[in-house]
Amino acid sequence: MFFSLPVLAAALLPMAACSEDSPVLTDKDLDNTEVYLDTDEGMSQHIYYKPYVGYVGDPMPFYDPAAKDFKVMYLQDYRPNQAVTYHPIWGVSTADAASYTSLGELIPCGSATELDAAIGTGSTIYDNGTYYTFYTAHSPNPASTSGINEAVMLATSKDFKTWEKNRELLISGGDIYSNTDFRDPFVYKADDGTFHMLVSTRMNGKGVLAEYSSENLLDWKSEGVFMTMMWDRFYECPDLFKMGDWWYLIYSEQHDAIRRVQYFKGRTLDELKACTANDAGIWPDSKEGFLDSRGFYAGKTATDGNDRYIWGWCATRAGSSNLGNADWAGNLVAHKLVQHTDGTLSLGEVPAIEKAMAQVKAEADFTLSGDEYKLLPRLGTENRISFTLTTSSPWDKFGVSFARGNNSEKFYSIIVNPESESVRKINYEEEGGVGFVGNTDGYNFNTPSDGVYNITIITDNSVMTMYINETVAYTTRVYGTARNCWSVNSYGGNITITDLKISKR
């Protein structure tokens, strides 16, 4: 169905999206209607994993060489959490980053008077038959823990099921680093067999990554500052790895003005460290190293030796409102890491998700001009949408809308907006309402010289990711997406859509 946007209001029924007056229809009626329906989130989700109770915070992915699968530990967010003892470590296993098996609680919180009353993120490494998980211990009451607010602690396991906390090993900031911000340990094994640990902390008020080394994962010595953080930034959830000829540091920028997952690169570790030395700001690409939107946070990676994936969380929104502020924690979202010939990184679709969504429900080709849109068939709860969109001009503005029906006065759009003739940016807007929704935007990227955008969108209930040309990823949340119609929109330009497919499991 095609509509001209300026005359849309005249065609609408006097009902708003998410209205209490939205009709209740049976399943057999759904495919024959285009009205907006009030839909609920599932208690648990599978592609973008959510436990049956609570939500996923700060994932800690790890490839298990013994079991030959990925284990993703995460901080369990109950809502409400207990006042002092909160965020125990739970886990899932997955062979393909597309479906998950719950492992339940793995590492519980300590008592209210212990340093790990609350738990923060960390990392796992396997050595000589033992799993070592280093995690952040957070005391809401430093007075009971010798003035230490945060430190690094260790738990070990022989089977990844039963874990024992090592109460003797404790790494803190001491007299050099902050004892308030001393967290997110990342442990890796260097080529010489020595283990190294990076910790996010502060020294003299400035953010740094502190480095420690060990021969046995139990006795650690300080190696000083591994890398400084630029300006007033603070790099959470650091992840260091080598991929091909390049070293990478992936991190989550805590600053409110940024709040995204970013990376730096270097052909050597010294070149990597130089990216931030003396606030140099040597960005890895034209996108300032941004890998996704504000809808994806705390991303960390793991590899099976062939593919490297990154897991982060997509926040829920306050009041389950598309205009609500982002909560802490949400659904587990995975992407495949894509390395380009120049060493730059981007995020792409997980191949197993595409494979799982094999049943094609609908196909279409069409053109749109001026302020026109095409309303498309009702989606399921899990969907894969793919199409090629070609613009006639670098100034053509286009987007896709969700949580929409032919009776919707308001709906929610992911808009690919021209910032200039050569630069674009993805914005999230409530059309028919407030317009641009703050703190949901993506990042600048180069306009394709041929005007061709190969677009894939994965949705799982309200969580979705849009991929463009394997160079841009945009994750967000739109309540009401499942079981409602959606649209492709033109805003004053001329666009052609070919090979559009909507698929499900």
ZIDA-V255779 format. One line per field, one symbol per residue. ss: DSSP state (h for helix, s for strand, l for the rest). A space follows every 50 residues. Layout:
BEGIN
ss = ???
END
This chain:
BEGIN
ss = lssshhhhhhhlllllllllllllllhhhhllllllllllllllslllls llllssssssssssllllssssssssslllllllllllssssssllllll sssssssllllllllllssssssssssllssssssssslllhhhllllls sssssssllllllssssssssllllllllllsssssssslllllssssss sssllsssssssssllllllssssssssllllllsssssssssllsssss ssslllllllssssssllhhhhhlllhhhlllllllllllllllllssss sssllllsssssssssshhhlllllsssssssssssssslllllssssll hhhhhhllsssssssssssslssssslllllssssssssssllllllsss ssssllllllssssssssllllssssssssslllssllllllllssllll lsssssssssllsssssslllsssssslllllllssssssllssssssss ssssl
END
